[in-house]
């Protein structure tokens, strides 16, 4: 097996491990928030998001190994930079939200509305970062089918997730006042 394939598979394993760490952080934050009066929102589509993230990791590995995708250094370098930038934004979001951050929809607005960090510019910087990451990660080793299908599936899953999350968030007048004029994902766009 080529060294680029081994390195790519190691990266996918590292991302999977990081997701497990994030799930632990999320569960801890949920316990703390629920103890302070936040309310967990019923979100039956959450499992689709988990499945999508898992399938992108598996799909990228399968595509690279079994379809013998080439390693294109220039493409890999650009996609790796995008991947790193997306992860930097994701961890900026996690740090900024503190105990408010978790992977499920929780109505924590009565505990305060976070408007600092990347939330000064957009309402959902984490989703923009995850979207960029899910496109860039497979393309590091030219897994274009996974990147394409993952992007389409992510648009579908995210649109459903956002309708639930924004319904909860905008029900709070403080959130509405602080965030209604901000774009969803990218400053100055959409």
N, C-alpha and C positions, 0 to 999 in steps of 0.2 A: 504494500500500500504506500502510495506517495506521501511524502512528508507534509505536503500542503493539505492532503485529506486528513491525515492524523491531527494536524494542528486545528483544522476546521472542526473536526469531531470533538476535540478537547474544548474548543470554544463553546460549542453547543452544550456540552456537559456542564461547563462553568455557568452558562446562562440558566440552565435548568436548576442547578444548585442555588443560584442567586434567587430564582423564583421561589424556591422552598424557604429561603431565609426571609424573603418578603412576606410569604404567607404567615410565618411565625410572628413577624413584626405586626402584621395586620391583625392577627388574632389577639395579640396583647393589647393593641390599641382599641379594638372593639370592646374587650372586657372593661378597659378603663373608661371608655366613653359611655358604655351602657350603665356602668356604675354611677356616672355623673348625670344621668338623665337623657342621654341620646337614645334614639329609637332605630333599631335595625329595620330596614325596608325589605319587604318580601320581593325577591328578585329571582324568579324562576329561570331566567335566561343567563344567570351567572355561570352556570355549568357550561354553557356554550362558549363563553369567553375562555374559561379554563381549557376546554377541549381545543379551541382554536390555537391558543398559545402552545399547547402540547403538540398538536399536529404540525405546526410550523417547524418546531424543532425536529420532530421525527421526519417530516417530509423533506426538510433540507438535507438531513443525513442520508436518507434513502436515495434521494435524487443524486447527490454527489457520488455516493458509493456505487449505486447500481446503474445509473445512467452516465457515469464517468464524465461528469461535468469538468470542463477545463478550469484551471486556475489562471486567471488573467491578472497579473500583478497590479496594473493601473486601476482596473475595476475594483479589485480587492482593497487597495489602499484607500480609494475614495469611499467605498462602502464601509470600511472599518472606521474611518474618521466620522462618518455619519452615525454609525453604531455607537461609537464612544460619546459623541455629542448628545445623542438621544439619551444615553444612560446618565450622562452628567445632568441633563435637565430632569430626568426622572428622580435622581437622588436629591436634586435641589428641591423638587416638589415634596418629596418625603420629609426632608429636613424642615422645609418651610411649614408644612401642615402639622408636623409634630404628631401628637396623639390623634388628630383629626384624620390622618392618612390611614386608609385601609383599602383593601381590594374589593370590598362590597359596598353597596349603597347604604350609608347610615346617615340618618338625619341628626347631624351634630350642630346645626346652625344655632340652636338655642344656647350652645356653649361658646358661641362667638363665630364671627365670619373672618376668615383669613384673607387679607388683601395685600399682603407683603410678598416679597420674593417674586416668582414668575406670575403670581396672581395680580400684580400691578398692571400687567399687560393683557392677559387673556384669562378666560374662565376655566379652561381645561388644558393646561400645559402638559399634564401627564399623558392625556390621550394623544396629543400631537407627537409627543416623544415616543410613545409606544408604537404609534403608526409608522413613524420613520424607522424605528428599530426593526419592526417586522418586515419592512421592505428591504432594508439594508442587510440584515443578518444573512438571509439566504444568498443574497447576491455577492457576498464576500467570496463565495466559491462558485458563482455562476448558477445557482439553483433557481433559475428564472421561473420555472413552473410553480414552485413553492411560493416564490415572491408574488407572482401574479395571482394565484388562487388565494393565498393568504391575505392579500390586499383586498380582494373582492369580498371574501368572507368577513374580514375585519370591518369593512364599511357596513355590511349588513348587521353584524353583531353590535357594533358601536352605535349605530343609529337607534337600535332598540334600547341599548343601555342608557344613552343620553336622554331619551324621552322620559325614562323613569327617573334618572338622577336630576334632571332639570325641573321636573314637576315638583320634586321634593324641595330642591334648593330655592326655587322661585316662590314657593309658598311662604317663605320667610321674608318679611318686609325688609329686614336689615340686609339680607343677601341681595334682594332685588335692587335696593337703593345703591349698594356698593358695586354690583357686577352687571346690571342690566345693559349698560352702555359699552361693555367690553366685548370684543369678538370671542368666539368659542376657542379657536385653536392658535391662530397666528396673528400677531399685531398688524393691523391695517388690511387684513384679508378676511373674507367671509363674514 
